[in-house]
Amino acid sequence: MSRREYDESDVRVRPGRGSRPRTKTRPDHADAQEAMVVTVDRGRWGCALGGDPDRRVVAMRARELGRTPIVVGDDVGIVGDLSGRPDTLARIVRRGDRRTVLRRTADDTDPSERVVVANADQLLIVVALADPPPRAGLVERALIAAYAGGLAPILCLTKTDLAAPEPFAAQFADLDLTVTIAGRDDPLDVVAPLLADRVTVLLGHSGVGKSTLVNRLVPQAERATGEVTDVGKGRHTSTQSVALPLSFGGWVIDTPGIRSFGLAHIEPDDVLLAFSDLAEAIKDCPRGCGHMGPPADPECALDALSGPAVGRVGAARRLLSALHDAAAY
């Protein structure tokens, strides 16, 4: 093979990244419109622009948000096609700070918490008085989640035609808890004022009548309802959380029926922060105090309180006991 001179045509350049550095500057999206997330379904978020239920758009999460979790109730900024026409898609470019959160874990041993709903004002704990039988343990755990997340709890009793509400409601008299009834035949003029102009999350076991209550409050919702099985457990008729507008103002957020409510992410101090006077007192507790009193916590500062605070100490310790009682619900 003859020898020859080499020139630039013989140089091969391997394809790869360009030499220009990628900018880290991101647009601030000053023109983004504010919206409330009302549905979540397989990577698509339904949003109400300006909180107006009549201005709905479907959006995807912008790339710059990465894996930032977005749930029903979140306040978000949206850009892109905001017409709301079929087959159009906007982009969620930011998520606002959360004022409140309702969290849960799969069980008490699961360290991974999940935010169920954001920015709700109150938690409506829906409990059937029979079929399935009421469980005080679930109510106590829901109260703990509400207090820790900044939501005001309300106990709502259904199926009042099967049992009287007073015996079960009496179990929570020491917690100063708002209690209301909403059986199938009960008028809603007691429940409705509690929900007006507020964002309310409905939480309860499957089969307690939660979807039936939603359909009465929002007739156009047409949430599916089901029968209770012969083992006393309801079927999951609601499979996704969804925010629904109330005709008298406000929103209700229907959540899927639950069979367990883990609180692995909750610490004893989180519960006591809901009681302003007790939150101040526990500052004098030793480090690591569980606030249960003797013999477990012999130096707990709550034992030094007197007067009306003693009743609140008893109520708080009841919740702390439920926090560790996985069998209660």
N, C-alpha and C positions, 0 to 999 in steps of 0.2 A: 504494500500500500504506500503510495507516494506521500511524501511529507508536504504540508502546506501551511500557510500562515493562518493564525486564528484572528478573527475580528469579533465585533460586538454581536454579530448574529449568532455566534456560538454560545452566548451566555443565556442560560435558562433561569428565569425568575420564578421561584416557587410561589404560588398564590397564597395569600394569607391576609391578615388584618392590615388595614391602611396605617400609615404613619401618623395620621392626624389624631391627636388624643380626643377621646369622647368627652363632651362637655358634661359637667355635673349640674348645670343650670337647668332648672325645671320651671315651666310656666306657673304663674301664681293663680291663674284662672279667676281673675277678678270679676269676670262676667258670669261665673257659675251661679245658677239659680238654686236656692235652698229648697229642699224637699224632705219629706218624711217617708221612710221605707215602710211599706204596708204589706208586702208579700216577698217571700224568698222561694225560688224554685230552680234548682240545678244551674247555678251560676248566673241567674237572671234575677234582678230585683225590681219589683213593682214599686213605684214611688209616686207620692201625691205632691205635686209642685205647690210650694207655699202652704202645705197642709190642707189644700183644697181637694176633697175627694173626687170632684168632677174634672180635675186636671191630672190625669194619670199618664205616666210614661213608663216604659220598660228600659232598664239600663243594665250595663255590664260594669264590672269593676275595672277602672283604668289600670294600665300596666304599672304606673308609678306607685300604686297603693300596695303592690305585692300581694301578700296573703292577709292583709288587714281584714279582720272579721267584720262583717256587716250583718246586722240582724234586724228583725222587725222592730220599729220604734226609733231606729237610729236617725239622726239628723245628718243629711248629706248635701254636698254640693254637686250639681249636675251640669254638664255641658253637652253640646252636640244637638242632635235632632230632638227637640222638645215638643214636637207637634202631637205626639201620642197616636199617630196613625198606625194602622196594622203594619207589621214587619219593619218598623223603625226601631232603632236602638240608640239610646243615649249613653253617656259615660259618667260613672261616679268618680269624681276626682279628689274628693276629700270627705272625711267623716268627722263630724263635730264631736266635741267633748260630751261624754255621757253624764247626765245629771243623776240618774239612778240606774241600777242593773238588777235583774233577777237572774241569779246564777244557780246552777246545780251540777252535781257530778253523777255518774252512773250509779255509784254506790259509795259507801263510806271508806272504801279502800282505794278508790280511783283518784289519783292525784290530779287528773286533768279536768279542770272545771270548764263548763260551757255556759256562755251567756245566752239565756233563752229570749229575753226581751230587754230592750234599752229604753230609758227615758219615760217609763210609765210613772204615773202619780200614785197609783194604789193597786193592791193585789186583792182580788175577790176570790176567796177560797171557797169553792163550791163543794158542798158535802150533802149527800143524800142521807135522810134519816132512816132509810131502809132500802134493801134491794139495790145496791149492795149495802151492808151495814156500815154505819159511820165509824171512822177510825180517828181517835183523838191524836194518835201519834203523827199522822200526816199533817193535821192542822198545826200542831206544835212545830213541826219541821218547816212548814210553809211560813209560819210566823217568824221563825229564826231567819229564813232567807229574806223575808220582807224587811225586817229590822236591819239586817246587815247590808241590804242593798239600797236602803233609803226609801222604801215604799210604805205607804200606810195600809195596814191590813184590814179587811172586812170579811167576816164570816157569813156566808150565804147558805141557808139550809133549804134543800129541795125535798120533793116527795113528802110534803107535809100531810098528804092524805093517808099516808101509811103509818105515821107515828107523830107524836107530839114533839115540838121543837124544844120545849123548856128543859127537859132532863139533860139533853146533850149540850145545850147552850150554857147551862149552869156550870159545866166543867171549866169554863173559861171566864167566869165572873171576876176572878182576881186579876185578870190581865187588862181590864178596861178596854175590851175589844168590842167594836161595833158589830152587832149581829142583826141580820135581816133574813126574811123568809121570801122564797120565790118558787113555791110549788106550782105545778101546772095550773091549778085553779086559783092561785093567789093573785090579786091584782098587782101590777107593777108600779103603782103609784108610790110605793115605799122604796123600791129599789132605784127607780129612775132618778130621783133627786140626788142620790149618792153618787151617780155616775155622770151627771150633767157637767159638761165643760171640763171633764177630766179624761186622762188616758188610763184605762183600767185593764189589767191583765186578769183573765179568768184561768184558774188553776184547779184541777181536781182529778180524782180517779176516773177511769173509763166507766161509763154507765151511770154517772150521778146526775145526768140531766143538763150538762153544761151546754151542749149544742142546742137542746130544746130551749134553754133560756136565751141563747144568742138569737135563735130564730124569732123569739117573741120580741126581743129588743130591736132586732134589725130584720124585719120580715123578708126583705129582698136577698138576704144572705143565703138562704136555703142550705144551711149546714146539714150534713147527713146525720141522722140519728139511728141508734141501734138498740137492740134488746140486751138485757143482762143475761149472761150465760148461767147454766144451772149450777155452777160452782161459785156464784156470787161475784163474778168479775165481769166488767163490761168489755165490749169490743171497741177497738180504736176506730171511731168513726171520723174523727178529725186527724189528718195526717200531717198537716203543716200549720204553723202559726200564721195568722192573718189578722190584720187590723181592719175593723169595720166601723164606718162612721155612724153615729147616733143622730137621729132626726132632731133631738133636743140639744145637741151640742156635745162634743167630746168623741172619744173613740173607745171601743172595746176590742181587746186583742184575745182572740180565741186560740188556745194552745192545745196540742194533742193530749189525750188522757194519759196520765202517768201511772206506773205501777211501782215506782220507787223514786225516792227523792234524796239523793246523796248530798251530804254536807261536809265532805272532806276538806273543803276550802275554807270553812268557817272556824274561827278561833273564839274562845270564850269571851274575850274582850269585845269582839265584834257584836255579840249579843247585848252586852251591857251598855254599849254606847247608845242604844235606843232609849235607855232610861237616864235622863240627864243628871239626876242627883246621884245615881249609882255610878255613872261614868266618872264623876268627880271623886267619889269615895275610893274607887279602886286604884287611884294613883298612889295610895299608901300601902297597897298590897305588895308582898314580896314578889320578886321576879319568878315567873313560871306558875303563879297562883292560878288554880282552876276555878276559884270563887265559889266552891261548893261548901265551904265551912268544914268544921271538925267532923270526922277525923282526917279526911283527905287533905284539907287546907286549914290547919289550926290557927294560922295567923292572918286569915282573910279579914280585910278591913271592913267588909260588909257586916260582920258580926257586931261591930261597935255602933251601928246605926240604931236609931230609936224612932218612935212615933209612927207616922204613916209610911215612912220609908221601909219599915219592917215588912209590910205587906208586899211592897214592890220587890224586896229582896226574895221573898218566898216565890213570887211569880217568876222572877228572873232565874232562880235556881231550878225551877221546874223546867224551864226551857233548856237550861244547860244540861239537865239530866236527859232530856229528849235528844239533845245534840249527840249524845254518846250511845243512845239506845237504838241500835239499828233494827231491832225486832219490833219496835213500837208501831211501825207503819206497814 
